[in-house]
C-alpha cells in the first residue's frame, strides 16, 4: 500500500516545474507551473509542507518528498 502511495506521489510531481521560491518574513511563496502557492496549499494531491529558497517539501500521506527549486 505504501509503495502505491509513493508511486502516486512521484507521478504527481512529474509535471511540476518549480520556478521560484521566496520567503518574506513569516510568509513563503513558490511559483509552480506559473501559479503561486503558499505553505499549506495543495497541488496534484500534494500538500506543500514547507518552502525554502532552495527546496520545497511536499507531503502525501506519510510520504515526504523534497524537490529542488528549478527542477
Protein Blocks (a to p, Z undefined) as FASTA:
>chain_A
ZZmmmmmmmmmmmmpccfbdcdehjbccddeehiacdehiaeehiacfbacfkbccddeh
jbccdddehZZ
